[in-house]
Amino acid sequence: MKIFSDHPQERNLDEVFESDQSRSDLPRRRWRSLWITSSILVTGAIAIGIVTAAFQFGLPWWMQAGDHNHVYESDIGSLRYQVHLPPQFDGTIKLPVIMAIHGCGMTGYGWNSMKSTTQFNRLADSEGFIVVYPTQRMFRNMINCWNSTDPREQHRYSGEPALLAGVAQQVVEAYNADPAQVHVAGASSGAGAAVILAVTYPDVFATVTSVAGGEYGLNQVNPDNPNSTPPDYTARQAWSQMGDRARQVPLLVIQGEEDAVVPPLVATRLVAHWTAVSDFVDDDLLNDSLNLLEKTTTVPSEQGKHSYTHTTITAPDGSSLIESYLVQDMGHVWPGPAGDGIYIDHAGPDASAIIWNFAKRHPKS
């Protein structure tokens, strides 16, 4: 006699128990799967954050003797930067300062940094000046540019100009540097930021250097029809932005003749623009009142070295207001024999040495 039926709709107790157990384990398996997925995502996010931070701010063993990392904090935000102190620093001698602002696809002192590109540290150690390397804030720009073409980043007391000027002033105070010898140099978008600093904070910066950069208000210039916005139009805006702090800030321009990112025309405009700014500063008019003298010399190419032209625009007393270097066969790069990075041309003239020589001849009076 059968206790259980052979009918297909009927099951034995073991089958019922196993089916019920399987259903009760389902939420647990789902929870375990979600937990594993979440753990993987969190671990991935942490790893990306660590890699990004290493890219942006470097690794501890990348620091050299004399390097010090800082954070500038203000009501409008914060900015990280690295200071390099030369062996001559003892806290009592007021040393000059050069702020070096990186370009797109670069950092201040992390991966592909302005620090390694310019090799300013080596020069600072031999000449006795302080170097400052600010680095753009993470995720402020897709390729780590400074937002110098954004009109919101072109004014005193706000945005990137205020942060960068705040860094410079903090360095002067913290390291007892010479406030009359604070200079700013930039590459590409950093060059745009440097020119903006000379306009918005002419009371802070003694000189400005633009390597592959453009004029204040460059965003207003149509690249397909640049003549529709003449350089004196943006020059008047720059002069107005200077306000009662207006002064003739000496400018150094370094430009590659084969630069396809920032064409040589942009550098030509920058020289005309800055000449007009200085003319406005002189007597509030655009009237060639400065009686400037222009002289151009050509340095021929040598083995492994590019030819370049060097133009000086000087006042009648011989003081240089603008100097420019147009380098043949050079693209959108930083020229220098010792540089280390992606955007380097070792066959170009030594931009870092040129910048320092220009800066030390022009303390702020």
BAZA-845333 format. One record per residue (C-alpha): residue number from 1; residue in one letter; y, x, z. Coordinates in nm, 4 decimals. Last residue first. Example, Ala and Ser with C-alpha at 12.3 -4.5 7.8 and 13.67 -1.06 7.14 Angstrom:
<recs>
[2,"S",[-0.1060,1.3670,0.7140]]
[1,"A",[-0.4500,1.2300,0.7800]]
</recs>
This chain:
<recs>
[365,"S",[10.0510,5.9117,-0.8042]]
[364,"K",[9.6890,5.8475,-0.8958]]
[363,"P",[9.5078,6.1721,-0.9691]]
[362,"H",[9.4780,6.2489,-1.3405]]
[361,"R",[9.3568,6.5981,-1.4248]]
[360,"K",[9.0514,6.5582,-1.1975]]
[359,"A",[8.9484,6.2484,-1.3899]]
[358,"F",[8.9589,6.3984,-1.7389]]
[357,"N",[8.7502,6.6996,-1.6363]]
[356,"W",[8.5056,6.4673,-1.4561]]
[355,"I",[8.4719,6.2382,-1.7570]]
[354,"I",[8.4213,6.5284,-1.9984]]
[353,"A",[8.1540,6.6784,-1.7704]]
[352,"S",[7.9700,6.3443,-1.7577]]
[351,"A",[8.0042,6.2899,-2.1333]]
[350,"D",[7.8430,6.6228,-2.2237]]
[349,"P",[7.8824,6.6163,-2.6026]]
[348,"G",[7.6044,6.4527,-2.8024]]
[347,"A",[7.2783,6.6138,-2.9062]]
[346,"H",[7.1008,6.4996,-2.5893]]
[345,"D",[7.1467,6.1363,-2.6897]]
[344,"I",[7.0419,5.9103,-2.4036]]
[343,"Y",[6.9760,5.5363,-2.3678]]
[342,"I",[6.6164,5.5390,-2.2427]]
[341,"G",[6.6671,5.7746,-1.9507]]
[340,"D",[6.7191,6.1342,-1.8396]]
[339,"G",[7.0474,6.3062,-1.9152]]
[338,"A",[7.0786,6.6853,-1.9245]]
[337,"P",[7.2297,6.7463,-2.2699]]
[336,"G",[7.4694,6.4532,-2.2605]]
[335,"P",[7.5694,6.1529,-2.4666]]
[334,"W",[7.5171,5.8020,-2.3258]]
[333,"V",[7.3795,5.5719,-2.5930]]
[332,"H",[7.4622,5.3028,-2.8474]]
[331,"G",[7.4372,5.5230,-3.1555]]
[330,"M",[7.5386,5.8791,-3.2375]]
[329,"D",[7.5486,6.0273,-3.5894]]
[328,"Q",[7.9122,6.1346,-3.5474]]
[327,"V",[8.0771,6.1181,-3.2060]]
[326,"L",[8.4216,5.9614,-3.1703]]
[325,"Y",[8.5831,6.0993,-2.8547]]
[324,"S",[8.8992,5.9390,-2.7166]]
[323,"E",[9.1804,6.0412,-2.4863]]
[322,"I",[9.4524,5.8062,-2.3653]]
[321,"L",[9.7581,5.8607,-2.1450]]
[320,"S",[9.7675,6.2376,-2.1562]]
[319,"S",[10.0572,6.4109,-1.9795]]
[318,"G",[10.2489,6.6401,-2.2153]]
[317,"D",[10.5998,6.5497,-2.0985]]
[316,"P",[10.6549,6.3587,-2.4248]]
[315,"A",[10.3666,6.1263,-2.3323]]
[314,"T",[10.0221,6.1902,-2.4749]]
[313,"I",[9.7666,6.0259,-2.6994]]
[312,"T",[9.4734,6.2615,-2.7432]]
[311,"T",[9.2047,6.2401,-3.0116]]
[310,"H",[8.8782,6.4331,-3.0095]]
[309,"T",[8.6610,6.4105,-3.3194]]
[308,"Y",[8.2888,6.4742,-3.3029]]
[307,"S",[8.0114,6.6757,-3.4642]]
[306,"H",[7.6662,6.6283,-3.3200]]
[305,"K",[7.4651,6.9133,-3.1693]]
[304,"G",[7.1111,7.0339,-3.2471]]
[303,"Q",[7.2342,7.3444,-3.4297]]
[302,"E",[7.6100,7.3044,-3.4465]]
[301,"S",[7.8299,7.0190,-3.5624]]
[300,"P",[8.2011,7.0691,-3.6125]]
[299,"V",[8.4589,6.9841,-3.3427]]
[298,"T",[8.7438,6.7934,-3.5032]]
[297,"T",[9.0933,6.7738,-3.3562]]
[296,"T",[9.3246,6.4750,-3.3389]]
[295,"K",[9.6789,6.4603,-3.1987]]
[294,"E",[9.8899,6.1580,-3.1121]]
[293,"L",[10.2350,6.1675,-2.9490]]
[292,"L",[10.3741,5.8724,-2.7552]]
[291,"N",[10.7411,5.7755,-2.7657]]
[290,"L",[10.6930,5.5545,-2.4570]]
[289,"S",[10.9317,5.2809,-2.5759]]
[288,"D",[10.7000,5.1691,-2.8543]]
[287,"N",[10.8571,4.8201,-2.8354]]
[286,"L",[10.6066,4.5832,-2.6749]]
[285,"L",[10.8272,4.4850,-2.3828]]
[284,"D",[10.7984,4.4712,-2.0042]]
[283,"D",[10.9667,4.8142,-1.9724]]
[282,"D",[10.6918,5.0721,-1.9215]]
[281,"V",[10.4047,4.8417,-1.8238]]
[280,"F",[10.4256,4.6628,-2.1603]]
[279,"D",[10.3938,4.9960,-2.3440]]
[278,"S",[10.0982,5.0937,-2.1251]]
[277,"V",[9.9219,4.7668,-2.2141]]
[276,"A",[10.0028,4.8260,-2.5829]]
[275,"T",[9.8436,5.1708,-2.5765]]
[274,"W",[9.5460,5.0166,-2.3943]]
[273,"H",[9.4938,4.7596,-2.6724]]
[272,"A",[9.5319,5.0159,-2.9507]]
[271,"V",[9.2734,5.2415,-2.7825]]
[270,"L",[9.0433,4.9450,-2.7141]]
[269,"R",[9.0781,4.8265,-3.0739]]
[268,"T",[8.9542,5.1605,-3.2034]]
[267,"A",[8.6663,5.1443,-2.9542]]
[266,"V",[8.5693,4.7977,-3.0797]]
[265,"L",[8.5992,4.9180,-3.4404]]
[264,"P",[8.3401,5.1844,-3.3566]]
[263,"P",[8.0743,4.9107,-3.3370]]
[262,"V",[7.9283,4.8055,-2.9994]]
[261,"V",[7.5634,4.7228,-3.0696]]
[260,"A",[7.5331,4.9048,-3.4041]]
[259,"D",[7.6675,5.2353,-3.2706]]
[258,"E",[7.6612,5.4845,-3.5582]]
[257,"E",[8.0025,5.6400,-3.4856]]
[256,"G",[7.9190,5.6675,-3.1181]]
[255,"Q",[8.2101,5.6091,-2.8794]]
[254,"I",[8.3637,5.7811,-2.5788]]
[253,"V",[8.6993,5.6439,-2.4550]]
[252,"L",[8.9047,5.7919,-2.1695]]
[251,"L",[9.1922,5.5871,-2.0266]]
[250,"P",[9.4820,5.6898,-1.8014]]
[249,"V",[9.6100,5.3930,-1.5956]]
[248,"Q",[9.9747,5.3179,-1.6711]]
[247,"R",[10.0784,5.1038,-1.3775]]
[246,"A",[10.1007,4.7348,-1.2967]]
[245,"R",[10.0593,4.6409,-0.9296]]
[244,"D",[10.3291,4.3732,-0.9618]]
[243,"G",[10.0998,4.1772,-1.1912]]
[242,"M",[9.8020,4.3614,-1.3375]]
[241,"Q",[9.6752,4.0326,-1.4837]]
[240,"S",[9.9929,3.9995,-1.6883]]
[239,"W",[9.9367,4.3459,-1.8346]]
[238,"A",[9.5804,4.2517,-1.9252]]
[237,"Q",[9.6918,3.9261,-2.0856]]
[236,"R",[9.9580,4.1087,-2.2885]]
[235,"A",[9.6950,4.3586,-2.3973]]
[234,"T",[9.4677,4.0734,-2.5137]]
[233,"Y",[9.7343,3.9707,-2.7657]]
[232,"D",[9.8336,4.3336,-2.8357]]
[231,"P",[9.4829,4.3986,-2.9636]]
[230,"P",[9.5180,4.1398,-3.2428]]
[229,"T",[9.3050,3.8239,-3.2298]]
[228,"S",[9.2603,3.6961,-3.5856]]
[227,"N",[9.2099,4.0582,-3.6856]]
[226,"P",[8.8609,4.0488,-3.5330]]
[225,"N",[8.7258,3.8070,-3.7958]]
[224,"D",[8.3452,3.8193,-3.7880]]
[223,"P",[8.3407,3.9783,-3.4418]]
[222,"N",[8.5712,3.7004,-3.3138]]
[221,"V",[8.7725,3.8492,-3.0283]]
[220,"Q",[8.8220,3.6275,-2.7232]]
[219,"N",[8.5186,3.7775,-2.5456]]
[218,"L",[8.6955,4.1141,-2.5583]]
[217,"G",[8.9336,3.9902,-2.2872]]
[216,"Y",[8.9991,4.3417,-2.1546]]
[215,"E",[8.9053,4.5872,-2.4257]]
[214,"G",[8.5693,4.7287,-2.5254]]
[213,"G",[8.2755,4.9460,-2.4325]]
[212,"A",[8.0570,5.2209,-2.5775]]
[211,"V",[8.1451,5.4693,-2.3009]]
[210,"S",[8.4669,5.3482,-2.1367]]
[209,"T",[8.6335,5.5708,-1.8786]]
[208,"V",[8.8988,5.4538,-1.6323]]
[207,"T",[9.1470,5.6520,-1.4250]]
[206,"A",[9.3169,5.6355,-1.0828]]
[205,"F",[9.1369,5.3254,-0.9572]]
[204,"V",[9.2533,5.1314,-0.6497]]
[203,"D",[9.6095,5.0206,-0.7307]]
[202,"P",[9.5063,4.9490,-1.0902]]
[201,"Y",[9.2716,4.6829,-0.9450]]
[200,"T",[9.2592,4.3927,-1.1931]]
[199,"V",[9.3338,4.5909,-1.5089]]
[198,"A",[9.1521,4.9141,-1.4248]]
[197,"L",[8.8674,4.7026,-1.2849]]
[196,"I",[8.8453,4.5066,-1.6119]]
[195,"V",[8.8183,4.8366,-1.8000]]
[194,"A",[8.5302,4.9391,-1.5725]]
[193,"A",[8.3523,4.6034,-1.6178]]
[192,"G",[8.3680,4.6445,-1.9960]]
[191,"A",[8.2323,4.9960,-1.9560]]
[190,"G",[7.9528,4.8520,-1.7415]]
[189,"S",[7.8728,4.6158,-2.0294]]
[188,"S",[7.8319,4.9309,-2.2449]]
[187,"A",[7.8557,5.2317,-2.0118]]
[186,"G",[8.1037,5.2630,-1.7269]]
[185,"A",[8.3402,5.5072,-1.5609]]
[184,"V",[8.5626,5.4465,-1.2583]]
[183,"H",[8.7845,5.6944,-1.0747]]
[182,"V",[8.9005,5.7148,-0.7133]]
[181,"Q",[9.1312,6.0134,-0.6725]]
[180,"A",[9.4385,5.8803,-0.4921]]
[179,"P",[9.2242,5.7188,-0.2219]]
[178,"D",[9.0795,6.0612,-0.1325]]
[177,"A",[8.7516,6.0085,0.0509]]
[176,"N",[8.7134,5.9622,0.4274]]
[175,"Y",[8.3446,5.8787,0.3827]]
[174,"A",[8.3339,5.5250,0.5225]]
[173,"E",[8.6908,5.4334,0.4250]]
[172,"V",[8.6824,5.5634,0.0692]]
[171,"V",[8.3295,5.4268,0.0219]]
[170,"Q",[8.4354,5.0809,0.1436]]
[169,"Q",[8.7298,5.0814,-0.0962]]
[168,"A",[8.5047,5.1606,-0.3908]]
[167,"V",[8.2515,4.8939,-0.2883]]
[166,"G",[8.5283,4.6362,-0.2508]]
[165,"A",[8.6531,4.7215,-0.5990]]
[164,"L",[8.3043,4.6514,-0.7289]]
[163,"L",[8.2726,4.3223,-0.5407]]
[162,"A",[8.6220,4.2033,-0.6340]]
[161,"P",[8.5714,4.2888,-1.0003]]
[160,"E",[8.2259,4.1212,-1.0024]]
[159,"G",[8.3439,3.7805,-0.8930]]
[158,"S",[8.6807,3.7072,-0.7358]]
[157,"Y",[8.9848,3.8683,-0.5731]]
[156,"R",[9.1261,4.0033,-0.9009]]
[155,"H",[9.0195,3.8393,-1.2235]]
[154,"Q",[8.7934,3.9082,-1.5216]]
[153,"E",[8.4541,3.7767,-1.4062]]
[152,"R",[8.5351,3.4071,-1.4636]]
[151,"P",[8.6315,3.4941,-1.8224]]
[150,"D",[8.2684,3.6009,-1.8856]]
[149,"T",[8.2608,3.8993,-2.1216]]
[148,"S",[8.2265,4.1447,-1.8326]]
[147,"N",[7.9080,3.9836,-1.7035]]
[146,"W",[7.7461,4.3096,-1.5965]]
[145,"C",[7.4153,4.3394,-1.7738]]
[144,"N",[7.0790,4.3256,-1.5953]]
[143,"I",[6.8791,4.2070,-1.8953]]
[142,"M",[6.8505,3.8389,-1.7957]]
[141,"N",[7.1706,3.8470,-1.5913]]
[140,"R",[7.2424,3.7571,-1.2291]]
[139,"F",[6.8673,3.7674,-1.1550]]
[138,"M",[6.9004,4.0640,-0.9203]]
[137,"R",[7.2537,4.1773,-0.8382]]
[136,"Q",[7.3888,4.4521,-1.0624]]
[135,"T",[7.3663,4.8049,-0.9260]]
[134,"P",[7.6534,5.0120,-0.7916]]
[133,"Y",[7.6225,5.3906,-0.8294]]
[132,"V",[7.8899,5.5844,-0.6398]]
[131,"V",[7.9446,5.9586,-0.6824]]
[130,"I",[8.1373,6.1801,-0.4392]]
[129,"F",[8.3071,6.4996,-0.5575]]
[128,"G",[8.2571,6.8732,-0.5027]]
[127,"E",[8.2303,7.0483,-0.8375]]
[126,"S",[7.8803,7.1996,-0.8150]]
[125,"D",[7.7175,6.9181,-0.6175]]
[124,"A",[7.9084,6.6547,-0.8144]]
[123,"L",[7.7795,6.7969,-1.1437]]
[122,"R",[7.4173,6.7736,-1.0272]]
[121,"N",[7.4738,6.4256,-0.8896]]
[120,"F",[7.6439,6.3084,-1.2104]]
[119,"Q",[7.3158,6.3374,-1.3998]]
[118,"T",[7.4524,6.0645,-1.6285]]
[117,"T",[7.1259,5.8958,-1.7250]]
[116,"S",[6.9451,5.9666,-1.3977]]
[115,"K",[7.2129,5.8037,-1.1796]]
[114,"M",[7.2942,5.5363,-1.4356]]
[113,"S",[6.9347,5.4286,-1.3866]]
[112,"N",[6.6389,5.3741,-1.6147]]
[111,"W",[6.4524,5.2415,-1.3059]]
[110,"G",[6.6484,5.2320,-0.9810]]
[109,"Y",[6.9839,5.3968,-0.9031]]
[108,"G",[7.2504,5.1871,-1.0723]]
[107,"T",[7.0242,4.9902,-1.2998]]
[106,"M",[6.9761,4.9717,-1.6761]]
[105,"G",[6.8829,4.7196,-1.9440]]
[104,"C",[7.2509,4.6448,-1.9959]]
[103,"G",[7.4951,4.9121,-1.8809]]
[102,"H",[7.5420,5.1063,-1.5590]]
[101,"I",[7.8659,5.1529,-1.3637]]
[100,"A",[7.9504,5.5046,-1.2430]]
[99,"M",[8.2072,5.5165,-0.9597]]
[98,"I",[8.3626,5.8627,-0.9345]]
[97,"V",[8.5157,5.9653,-0.6028]]
[96,"P",[8.7410,6.2585,-0.5109]]
[95,"L",[8.6894,6.4396,-0.1770]]
[94,"K",[8.9141,6.4127,0.1278]]
[93,"I",[8.7912,6.7049,0.3369]]
[92,"T",[8.7170,6.6010,0.6967]]
[91,"G",[8.3807,6.4249,0.6714]]
[90,"D",[8.1887,6.7427,0.5922]]
[89,"F",[8.1169,6.6950,0.2219]]
[88,"Q",[8.0909,7.0224,0.0305]]
[87,"P",[7.7136,6.9765,-0.0079]]
[86,"P",[7.7814,6.6798,-0.2365]]
[85,"L",[7.7494,6.3193,-0.1155]]
[84,"H",[7.5750,6.0699,-0.3423]]
[83,"V",[7.6394,5.7041,-0.2696]]
[82,"Q",[7.4032,5.4241,-0.3682]]
[81,"Y",[7.5004,5.0629,-0.4217]]
[80,"R",[7.3984,4.7107,-0.3328]]
[79,"L",[7.6389,4.4203,-0.3826]]
[78,"S",[7.7063,4.1187,-0.1647]]
[77,"G",[7.8749,3.7852,-0.2079]]
[76,"I",[8.2127,3.6120,-0.2241]]
[75,"D",[8.2870,3.6244,0.1478]]
[74,"S",[8.2030,3.9937,0.1557]]
[73,"E",[7.9126,4.2312,0.2101]]
[72,"Y",[7.8728,4.5745,0.0486]]
[71,"V",[7.5193,4.7057,0.0886]]
[70,"H",[7.4487,5.0775,0.1205]]
[69,"N",[7.1989,5.3429,0.0166]]
[68,"H",[7.2669,5.7116,0.0897]]
[67,"D",[7.1845,6.0084,-0.1343]]
[66,"G",[7.2821,6.3603,-0.0162]]
[65,"A",[6.9421,6.5153,-0.0765]]
[64,"Q",[6.7675,6.3080,-0.3413]]
[63,"M",[6.6249,5.9575,-0.3393]]
[62,"W",[6.3420,5.8768,-0.5795]]
[61,"W",[6.0935,5.9066,-0.2919]]
[60,"P",[6.2160,5.5788,-0.1456]]
[59,"L",[6.1472,5.3820,-0.4667]]
[58,"G",[6.4185,5.2447,-0.6891]]
[57,"F",[6.6683,4.9640,-0.6293]]
[56,"Q",[6.6315,4.7433,-0.9354]]
[55,"F",[6.2899,4.8377,-1.0697]]
[54,"A",[6.1452,4.8713,-0.7188]]
[53,"A",[6.2953,4.5320,-0.6275]]
[52,"T",[6.1478,4.3772,-0.9421]]
[51,"V",[5.8054,4.5286,-0.8703]]
[50,"I",[5.8126,4.4008,-0.5121]]
[49,"G",[5.9265,4.0541,-0.6201]]
[48,"I",[5.6606,4.0375,-0.8913]]
[47,"A",[5.3959,4.1353,-0.6357]]
[46,"I",[5.5214,3.8721,-0.3908]]
[45,"A",[5.5146,3.6070,-0.6639]]
[44,"G",[5.1621,3.7079,-0.7640]]
[43,"T",[5.0418,3.6931,-0.4032]]
[42,"V",[5.1997,3.3488,-0.3663]]
[41,"L",[5.0383,3.2271,-0.6904]]
[40,"I",[4.6964,3.3677,-0.5979]]
[39,"S",[4.7155,3.2166,-0.2512]]
[38,"S",[4.8160,2.8812,-0.3971]]
[37,"T",[4.5178,2.8854,-0.6328]]
[36,"I",[4.2783,2.9796,-0.3497]]
[35,"W",[4.4186,2.7056,-0.1236]]
[34,"L",[4.4005,2.4472,-0.4025]]
[33,"S",[4.0356,2.5352,-0.4682]]
[32,"R",[3.9510,2.5174,-0.0960]]
[31,"W",[4.1230,2.1792,-0.0695]]
[30,"R",[3.9258,2.0480,-0.3701]]
[29,"R",[3.6025,2.1762,-0.2230]]
[28,"R",[3.6798,2.0085,0.1089]]
[27,"P",[3.7729,1.6824,-0.0640]]
[26,"L",[3.4332,1.6881,-0.2491]]
[25,"D",[3.2151,1.7762,0.0505]]
[24,"S",[3.1900,1.4105,0.1682]]
[23,"R",[3.0773,1.2995,-0.1767]]
[22,"S",[2.8029,1.5639,-0.1904]]
[21,"Q",[2.6815,1.4630,0.1556]]
[20,"D",[2.6565,1.0997,0.0444]]
[19,"S",[2.4500,1.1995,-0.2603]]
[18,"E",[2.2199,1.4237,-0.0562]]
[17,"F",[2.1589,1.1501,0.2039]]
[16,"V",[2.0788,0.8882,-0.0598]]
[15,"E",[1.8358,1.1235,-0.2365]]
[14,"D",[1.6600,1.2059,0.0897]]
[13,"L",[1.6314,0.8345,0.1783]]
[12,"N",[1.4337,0.7467,-0.1346]]
[11,"R",[1.5977,0.5704,-0.4221]]
[10,"E",[1.5712,0.2119,-0.5654]]
[9,"Q",[1.7326,0.1119,-0.8917]]
[8,"P",[1.4399,0.2622,-1.0920]]
[7,"H",[1.1817,0.0322,-0.9215]]
[6,"D",[0.8949,0.2380,-0.7808]]
[5,"S",[0.9220,0.0468,-0.4530]]
[4,"F",[0.8872,0.2123,-0.1221]]
[3,"I",[0.6130,0.1499,0.1442]]
[2,"K",[0.3371,0.1399,-0.1097]]
[1,"M",[0.0000,0.0000,0.0000]]
</recs>
